[in-house]
Amino acid sequence: MDQRPNKYPLENRTAEFSRRIIQFCKSLKQDSVSRPIIDQLMRSGTSIGANYMEANNASSKKDFRNKIFICKKEAQETKYWLAMSKEIIATEEVKSLSQEAQELTMIFQSIVSKIDK
C-alpha cells in the first residue's frame, strides 16, 4: 500500500464507505422485500464517493458546491436506506455504517456552509 500522505483523505474515506456498503449489501439475503432496499442502498451509498470525485474535478466554484451538495444529499438518503435495512437485519455494521453516513453528511454540510459564506 502507498505510504505517502494522502492529499485527499475524504476521497479515501468515501471510497472505503462505498466498499463497506457493497460488502454489507452482498451479505444480505435477497427476496422481493429486501431487493429494492438493497438496490437503493447500493446506489446512494456508492454515489457519495463518485460525486466527491466529480467535485474534485469541478469546472467552477459553483460546480464544486453543487457536487458537494449532492454528496450531502446522497449521504442523507443512505442513512434512510440503512434505517430501512434494519427491517431485514439489525447488526452492528448497520449502526456503524449509519454513523459514518451521518459524519459524512456533517462534513459535506460544513463544506457547503463555508462555500456559501
N, C-alpha and C positions, 0 to 999 in steps of 0.2 A: 504494500500500500504506500502511496505517496506520502512522505513525511513533511513536505513543505507546508508552511502555514497557508491555510485556505483564505483566499481573497474574498470568497463568497460563502461564509458559513451557513447563511439562510438557504442558499441553494442546496447545500448538502442536507440540511435539516428537512427541507420539503421533499427531497428525493428519498431520504430514509423513511419519512412518513408514508410516502407512496408505496414503498416496498412493504412496509408493515401492513398497510391497508390491503395490498394484494395477497399477502400471506394469510391475513385474517379471513378475507373473502374465500380464498381457496379452502380454508378449514371448515367452512360452514356447509351443512347439508343443504342440498338444493331441492326444492319442491315448488309447487305452484304459489305458495305463500312467500317463501324466502327469496325466490329468484328475482322478483322486481326490486326488493330491498337491496340485495347483493349488487345488482346491476347499477342502481343509483349510487350506492356507496362507492363502488369502483370508479364511476365517472367523476363524482365530486371529489373524492379523496385523492385521486391521481391528477386531477386538473389543477390543483393548487400549485404543485411544483412546475407543471407545464406553463402555467400563466406567469409564475415568477421568472422562469427562464425568458419568456417573452418580454417581461418588464425590464429585465436586464439589458435587453437589446431594443428598447423603445426608441422611436424616432424623435420624440419630443418629451418635454416635461408632462404635458397633458396626456400623452400616450402612456407614459410611465405610471402616472396616477391612476388612469383608467384600468390598467392591467393589475396594479396592486389592489385596487378596489374589488376587482373580480376575484383575486386571491382571497380577500376577506370574505366575500360572499360565498365562495366555494367552501371555505373552512366552516362557515356557519351552517351551510347545507350538510356538510359531512357530519357535524355534530348531531343534526336531526336524524340522519340515516343511522348513525351509531346508536342513538337512543331507540330507534325502531328495531335495530338488530338485537337489542336486549330481549325482544319478544321471541327471538329464535334461540339465542344462547346468551346468558349473562355470565361474563367471565371478567377476570382482572384485565385482560387485554382490551376489552371494550372500554373499561374505565380508563386505562392508560391512553388509549387512542383518543378518547373523548377529551381528556386533559390536554393532550398535545394539540388537538384541533382548537380548543379554547385558547391556548397560548399563542398559536399561530394567528388566530382571529385578532387577539390583542396586539400582536406585533404589527400586523398589516394595518390595523386601525391607527396605531401610533404613527406609522409611516405616512398614511393618508393625512392625518391631522397636521403633521409637520409640513407637508407639501402645501396644505390649504392655508397656512399662516401667511 
